[in-house]
Amino acid sequence: MSRRRSAARLAEAAPVFAALGDETRLRLVSRLCAEGPLSTSRLHEGTEVTRQAITKHLEALGGAGVVRDERRGRERVWALEPKRLEVARRCLDEVSAQWDDALLRLKDFVEKEG
């Protein structure tokens, strides 16, 4: 993959990684993965943070394109945006492949020197 494409992919994935870099937001994403779309009230249940804080975290995830919300009566229901998470996964796959290549080069070097 070209450096330009790689840089573009990193730039596209960076907001996703930034959004997932907070433990509370990562827990919210985990719940949405496990349970499907949930209301703000349901996502607040069992947490030690305020409902207002949960809303701010969800809005941060929404700003990064990781989740989307929909009004259902007086409730906001949140769901994952799998396409944005796929962007991050592809980025991690790329980094992993680069590390695999680097380790193979190191192994080849050590074996030639040894």
N, C-alpha and C positions, 0 to 999 in steps of 0.2 A: 504494500500500500504506500502511496506517495506521502511524503511529509506534509504536503498541503492538505490532503484529504484527512490525514491523521490529526492534524492540528484543528481542522474544522470539526471533526468528530469530538475531540476533546472540548472544544468551545461549546458545542451543543450539549454535551453531557455535564459540564461543570455546574450549571444551576441545579441539576438533579442531585448531584453529589453534595452540593452545599445544603440543599433542603434536607437530605437524608442524614446530614452530619449532626443533627440534634437528636438526642435519645428519645425525647417525647415524640418528635415527628416520626422517627423510625418505628416506635411502638404503634403509632396510629396507622402507619402503612402496613405494619404486620397484622394488625387487627382487620384492616380492610381486605388484606390478602386472604386471611383465614375465614372471615365471616361474610364477606361481600359488602355491598353498600349499607351504610349505617348513618343514622341521624347524628347530629352533633350531641344530642342528649345521650344517646347510647354510647358514643365514643368517649364521653365524659365519665360514664359509670366506671367505677373501680380505679380511677386515677387519683393522684394526690395534688392535681393542679386545678385551678378554677375553670369553669366552663368558658369564661372569657379567654383564658389562656389557650384552651383547646381550640377555640375558634381562630385565634391568631395563628396558631401552628398550622391549622388546616388551610388558612388563607395563604400562608407561606408555601405550603406544598402545592396549592393551586396555582400560585404565581410561577412556580417552577414547572407547572404542567404535569405534576405527578398525580394529582387528584382533580376531580371536577365535582361541582355541587349542583343540586337541582332542588327547587322549592317543591315541597309537598305539603300543601296547607301552610301551617305556621312553622313547619320544620324544614331544615336544610338537610338533605341526604347527600352523603359524600361517597364517591366511588373512585376506584383507581383508574388511571389512564395508562393501560399497559404499554402503549406505544412509547411513552416517555421512559418508562422503566426499561424497555427493550434497548433504547439508545444507550443507557448506562451499562446494561449488560454487554452490549457489543463492544463498548469502550473497554470494559474490564477484560473481555476475551482478547482484545487486541494487546493490551498490556501484558496479559498472561503469556500470549504467544511470543512477545518480545523477550520476556524473561526466559522462556523455554529455549529460545534461540541463543540467548547470551550464555545460558548454562551449558548448552551443547558446545559452543565455541570454547568455553573455558575447559570443558572436559577434553576436547580435542587437543587443546594447547598443553594441558597437563600430561596427557598420554604421550604426546610427541616429545616433550621435554624429559619424560621419565624413562 
